[in-house]
Amino acid sequence: MKQILVATDFSQSAGNALAYAFSMAGQLEMEVVAIHAIYPTEGINNSTYNAIFIEDYYSKKRSALKEWSAKIAEMSHFDQNRLSTLCDVGFLRTVINRYAAKNTVELLVLGITGSTGIMGIVGSNASSIVSSIRIPTLIIPPESSFPSHPVITLATDYQTRLSSQDLGALDELIRCSKEQKIGVVYVGEKPDTGQVVSGEIQLRALLPQVKIDFNYLKGRDAANGITDFIKENHTDIICLVKHHHNMIYSLFTGSTVNRMISRSVRAILILHD
């Protein structure tokens, strides 16, 4: 069965992201895996005593994760037979990559503003996670909940080639939408007619069963244009493709991300080219 992997640091925002994943997994009949990274030096204070009993520390962490996840699953009315947990030693991106290499992970879910800072997309740690992990990643702002019929918008410059994994994740989200529909926003300073036509044909071919509403921004500020569009169209999930040397990539720098994560945006799905 396909899995949704949720990285957690036991913070409130991580708990909210886990509840979000439970709601989504319930609709898609997927499994949820709550994963926690134990830093290599965690639980050791340069003392022989702590080093001897480090396994006991790890055991308590694993038990705490199971209890914490089960409590949120119960509150979310999620089938706990489809919930599993994993505490592993290492840096978060290493732990996630190690697990994903051996399991079928459809989507990685991260809450933002975690207590350790590892969940904050603006922070250097989270930026490195997004850059080094090529799993489609869903960023959940605080207090957001998964809607029963999400409105989904894909921002594109028609220069992106979605991988089968990214396309699969996007397809799964669209399955949850009431009308099997997605909005597409073209990002570009001067849209070229030929590029627009070929881009629309390509997306229709990739998503043949989906209703696609194409929209074209005016002006050069992609972030402002997309932010205005998602507010006006009540977008629940905005999909951005992370790749270098173009306007989409600039959305991941500086304060621009904060502008994108507003109250009108419930989540951001990050795909990779």
URRAWO-V611095 format. One record per pair of residues at least 12 apart in sequence whose C-alpha atoms are under 10 Angstrom apart, sorted by the first residue. I is the first residue (numbers start at 1). J is the second residue. Records with the same first field share a line. If there is no record, write none. Layout:
BEGIN
I = J + J
END
This chain:
BEGIN
1 = 29 + 30 + 31 + 82 + 103 + 104 + 105 + 106
2 = 25 + 28 + 29 + 30 + 31 + 32 + 103 + 104 + 105 + 106 + 107
3 = 25 + 29 + 30 + 31 + 32 + 33 + 82 + 83 + 100 + 103 + 104 + 105 + 106 + 107 + 108
4 = 18 + 21 + 22 + 24 + 25 + 30 + 31 + 32 + 33 + 34 + 83 + 104 + 105 + 106 + 107 + 108 + 109 + 137
5 = 18 + 21 + 31 + 32 + 33 + 34 + 35 + 84 + 85 + 96 + 99 + 100 + 104 + 105 + 106 + 107 + 108 + 109 + 110 + 135 + 137
6 = 18 + 19 + 20 + 21 + 22 + 32 + 33 + 34 + 35 + 36 + 85 + 96 + 107 + 108 + 109 + 110 + 111 + 137 + 138
7 = 33 + 34 + 35 + 36 + 37 + 86 + 92 + 93 + 95 + 96 + 108 + 109 + 110 + 111 + 118 + 119
8 = 34 + 35 + 36 + 37 + 65 + 69 + 87 + 92 + 109 + 110 + 111 + 114 + 115 + 116 + 118 + 119
9 = 34 + 35 + 36 + 37 + 38 + 65 + 111 + 114 + 115 + 116 + 117 + 118 + 119
10 = 36 + 64 + 65 + 68 + 69 + 114 + 115 + 116
11 = 111 + 112 + 113 + 114 + 115 + 116 + 119
12 = 111 + 112 + 113 + 114 + 115 + 142 + 143
13 = 110 + 111 + 112 + 113 + 114 + 115 + 119 + 140 + 141 + 142 + 143 + 144
14 = 34 + 109 + 110 + 111 + 112 + 113 + 114 + 115 + 119 + 140 + 141 + 142
15 = 68 + 69 + 71 + 72 + 110 + 111 + 114 + 142 + 143
16 = 72 + 110 + 111 + 112 + 140 + 141 + 142 + 143 + 144 + 145
17 = 109 + 110 + 111 + 112 + 138 + 139 + 140 + 141 + 142 + 143 + 144 + 145 + 146 + 267
18 = 32 + 33 + 34 + 69 + 72 + 73 + 76 + 109 + 110 + 111 + 140
19 = 69 + 72 + 73 + 74 + 75 + 76 + 77 + 78 + 144 + 145 + 146
20 = 76 + 109 + 111 + 140 + 143 + 144 + 145 + 146 + 147 + 267
21 = 33 + 34 + 73 + 76 + 78 + 107 + 108 + 109 + 110 + 138 + 140 + 145 + 146
22 = 72 + 73 + 74 + 75 + 76 + 77 + 78 + 79 + 80 + 82 + 83 + 146
23 = 73 + 76 + 77 + 78 + 145 + 146 + 147 + 148
24 = 145 + 146 + 147 + 148 + 172 + 173 + 176
25 = 78 + 79 + 82 + 172
26 = 76 + 77 + 78 + 79 + 82
27 = 148 + 172 + 173 + 175 + 176
28 = 172 + 173 + 175 + 176
29 = 79 + 82
30 = 82 + 83 + 106
31 = 79 + 80 + 81 + 82 + 83 + 84 + 105 + 106
32 = 69 + 73 + 78 + 79 + 80 + 81 + 82 + 83 + 84 + 85 + 105 + 107
33 = 69 + 82 + 83 + 84 + 85 + 86 + 105 + 108
34 = 65 + 66 + 68 + 69 + 70 + 83 + 84 + 85 + 86 + 87 + 109
35 = 62 + 65 + 69 + 84 + 85 + 86 + 87 + 88 + 92 + 95 + 96 + 99
36 = 61 + 62 + 65 + 85 + 86 + 87 + 88 + 89 + 90 + 91 + 92 + 95 + 96
37 = 86 + 87 + 88 + 89 + 90 + 91 + 92 + 93 + 94 + 95 + 96
38 = 58 + 61 + 62 + 87 + 88 + 89 + 90 + 91 + 92 + 95
39 = 88 + 89 + 90 + 91 + 92 + 95
40 = 88 + 89 + 90 + 91
41 = 54 + 89 + 90
42 = 54 + 57 + 58 + 89 + 90
43 = 55 + 56 + 57 + 58
44 = 57
58 = 87 + 88 + 89
59 = 87
61 = 86 + 87 + 88
62 = 85 + 86 + 87 + 88
63 = 85 + 86 + 87
64 = 87
65 = 84 + 85 + 86 + 87
66 = 83 + 84 + 85 + 86 + 87
67 = 85
68 = 85
69 = 83 + 84 + 85
70 = 83 + 84 + 85
86 = 99
91 = 118 + 125 + 129
92 = 118 + 119 + 125 + 126 + 129
93 = 118 + 125 + 126 + 128 + 129 + 130 + 131 + 132 + 133
94 = 129 + 132 + 133
96 = 108 + 129 + 133 + 135
97 = 129 + 132 + 133 + 134 + 135
100 = 133 + 135
105 = 135 + 136 + 165 + 169
106 = 135 + 136 + 137 + 165 + 166 + 168 + 169 + 170 + 172
107 = 135 + 136 + 137 + 138 + 165 + 166 + 168 + 169 + 170 + 172 + 269
108 = 133 + 134 + 135 + 136 + 137 + 138 + 139 + 169 + 269 + 270
109 = 135 + 136 + 137 + 138 + 139 + 140 + 269
110 = 126 + 137 + 138 + 139 + 140 + 141
111 = 138 + 139 + 140 + 141 + 142 + 143 + 144 + 267
112 = 126 + 139 + 140 + 141 + 142
113 = 140 + 141 + 142
114 = 142
119 = 139 + 140
120 = 139 + 141
121 = 139 + 252 + 257 + 258
122 = 252 + 253 + 254 + 255 + 256 + 257 + 258
123 = 254
127 = 252 + 253
130 = 242 + 252 + 270 + 271 + 272
131 = 242 + 243 + 272
133 = 272
134 = 163 + 165 + 166 + 242 + 270 + 271 + 272 + 273
135 = 165 + 166 + 169 + 270 + 271 + 272
136 = 163 + 165 + 166 + 167 + 168 + 169 + 170 + 239 + 241 + 269 + 270 + 271 + 272
137 = 166 + 169 + 239 + 268 + 269 + 270 + 271 + 272
138 = 169 + 237 + 238 + 239 + 267 + 268 + 269 + 270 + 271
139 = 237 + 238 + 261 + 266 + 267 + 268 + 269 + 270
140 = 237 + 261 + 265 + 266 + 267 + 268 + 269
141 = 261 + 262 + 263 + 265 + 266 + 267 + 268
142 = 263 + 266 + 267
143 = 263 + 266
144 = 236 + 263 + 265 + 266 + 267
145 = 236 + 266 + 267
146 = 236 + 237 + 266 + 267
147 = 176 + 177 + 236 + 237 + 266
148 = 176 + 177 + 178
149 = 173 + 174 + 175 + 176 + 177 + 178 + 179 + 180 + 236
150 = 173 + 174 + 175 + 176 + 177 + 178 + 179 + 180 + 181 + 182 + 234 + 235 + 236 + 237 + 266
151 = 173 + 174 + 176 + 177 + 178 + 179 + 180 + 181 + 182 + 183 + 230 + 233 + 234 + 235 + 236 + 237 + 238 + 266
152 = 170 + 173 + 174 + 176 + 177 + 180 + 181 + 182 + 183 + 184 + 230 + 233 + 234 + 235 + 236 + 237 + 238 + 239 + 267 + 268 + 269
153 = 181 + 182 + 183 + 184 + 185 + 212 + 213 + 214 + 226 + 229 + 230 + 233 + 234 + 235 + 236 + 237 + 238 + 239 + 240 + 268 + 269
154 = 170 + 182 + 183 + 184 + 185 + 186 + 212 + 214 + 226 + 237 + 238 + 239 + 240 + 241 + 268 + 269
155 = 183 + 184 + 185 + 186 + 187 + 215 + 216 + 222 + 226 + 238 + 239 + 240 + 241 + 248
156 = 184 + 185 + 186 + 187 + 188 + 199 + 239 + 240 + 241 + 247 + 248
157 = 185 + 186 + 187 + 188 + 189 + 191 + 195 + 196 + 199 + 241 + 246 + 247 + 248
158 = 186 + 187 + 188 + 191 + 195 + 196 + 197 + 198 + 199 + 200 + 202 + 203
159 = 195 + 199 + 243 + 246 + 273
160 = 199 + 241 + 242 + 243 + 248 + 271 + 272 + 273
161 = 202 + 203 + 241 + 272 + 273
162 = 203 + 206 + 241 + 271 + 272 + 273
163 = 271 + 272 + 273
164 = 206
165 = 271 + 272
166 = 241 + 269 + 270 + 271 + 272 + 273
167 = 206 + 207 + 271
169 = 269 + 271
170 = 182 + 207 + 239 + 269 + 271
171 = 206 + 207 + 209 + 210
173 = 237 + 269
174 = 207 + 210 + 211
175 = 210
179 = 210 + 211
180 = 209 + 210 + 211 + 212
181 = 207 + 209 + 210 + 211 + 212 + 213
182 = 207 + 210 + 211 + 212 + 213 + 214 + 235
183 = 211 + 212 + 213 + 214 + 215 + 230 + 233 + 235 + 238 + 239
184 = 200 + 203 + 212 + 213 + 214 + 215 + 216 + 238 + 239
185 = 213 + 214 + 215 + 216 + 217 + 222 + 225 + 226 + 229 + 230 + 238 + 239
186 = 199 + 200 + 214 + 215 + 216 + 217 + 218 + 222 + 225 + 226
187 = 215 + 216 + 217 + 218 + 219 + 220 + 221 + 222 + 223 + 225 + 226 + 246 + 247 + 248
188 = 216 + 217 + 218 + 219 + 220 + 221 + 222 + 246 + 247 + 248
189 = 217 + 218 + 219 + 220 + 221 + 222 + 247
190 = 217 + 218 + 219 + 220
191 = 216 + 217 + 218
196 = 214 + 216
200 = 212 + 214
215 = 229
216 = 229
217 = 229
220 = 247
221 = 247
222 = 247 + 248 + 250 + 251
223 = 247 + 248 + 250 + 251 + 252 + 256 + 257 + 259 + 260
224 = 256 + 259 + 260
226 = 238 + 260
227 = 259 + 260 + 261 + 262 + 264 + 265
228 = 260 + 264
230 = 260 + 262 + 264 + 265
231 = 262 + 263 + 264 + 265
232 = 264
233 = 264
234 = 264 + 265 + 266
235 = 264 + 265 + 266 + 267
236 = 263 + 264 + 265 + 266 + 267 + 268
237 = 264 + 265 + 266 + 267 + 268 + 269
238 = 260 + 261 + 265 + 266 + 267 + 268 + 269 + 270
239 = 267 + 268 + 269 + 270 + 271
240 = 252 + 268 + 269 + 270 + 271 + 272
241 = 269 + 270 + 271 + 272 + 273
242 = 270 + 271 + 272 + 273
243 = 271 + 272 + 273
244 = 272 + 273
END
